[in-house]
Amino acid sequence: MKKFNFNYDSESDDLFVYLDGKKSLGAVELGNFVLDFDDKEDLVAIQITNASEVFKKILSKIKEVSNLRCIEANIINFRNMEAIKFKVLTDSDEETANILIPHIKEKSPVLTH
């Protein structure tokens, strides 16, 4: 798993998770998630809106986003789906969660010349 940096904005309850030095070529919005990918289709950043509510739904131990100490993530491919596997750590807890995302094979018509 890759270790991501992150910033949490408690006023807007947005969590931005990113890899240092990587640039996004495009993004996909899925509900409360904005997923950024580079030119090799590798995940380089994730924005989670309403992060406190999202964490309450997908994690059982970790409830306070402000207590995060480390976030690791990887894309796992299987069949016609992909998943983002998260590993989230606080000072006292560690938890993993998977979020399914559709595998999009065609590029957006907006990106074609």
Secondary structure, DSSP 8 states (H G I E B T S, - for coil): -EEEEEEEETTTTEEEEE-TT---SEEEEETTEEEEE-TTS-EEEEEETTHHHHHHHH-SS---GGG--EEEEEEEEETTEEEEEEEEE-SS-EEEEEEEEE---S--GGG--
